[in-house]
């Protein structure tokens, strides 16, 4: 429910969550649990990823669709390497854009 509020255009209603749980929980239960999760996480629920920076950098670079697709693919490959966690997300996005420039001109 929390993630949907950040990522989805159409956030499911609490009533829908009650329905899909076959009334195992009430709306009040759902909101109480949401508050509990947020408290446990100290409200730190938004962590920037390279994808958050990529669209801005692609626009600033004047990249075409091919460069954008390649940069996204490079970032997907970076997800497979734990060593990439040492780099800031903005730097990974910038590196993906630079690499797409080098490979595609």
Secondary structure, DSSP 8 states (H G I E B T S, - for coil): -HHHHHH-SS---HHHHHHHTTTSS-HHHHHHHHHHHHHHTTT------HHHHHHHHHHHHT--HHHHHHHHHHHHHHTT-GGGGGS-HHHHHHHHHHHHHHHH-
